[in-house]
Amino acid sequence: VIRYRDSILPLIAVGRFLDPTKPELAQNPSKVPAIVVQKRGRSFGLVVEEVVDIVSIESEVDDSIRDRAGILGNLLLGDEVVAVVD
């Protein structure tokens, strides 16, 4: 967890799910790149190797393909279809 906007933000190391041999946090734990996600009024941070771009999206996730392992669904971002991984 880290302190974020006067509250506690739980962190999830995404790389550990994709590659279990990766360390949980970066070498410098005082600077950890994370993507903040809000779901059902709660916030959490997805720890990533690098933040490439910042975009705010308010969209519903189409969960019609939830039967695929590791995929929560899809959402539309402009003209792009984006897969949401679990």
Buried (B, 14 or more C-beta within 10 A) or exposed (E): EEEBEEEEBEBBBBBBEEEEEEEEEBEEEEEBEBBEEEEEEEBBBBBBEEEEEEEEEEEEBBEEEEEEEEBBBBBEEEEEEBEBEE
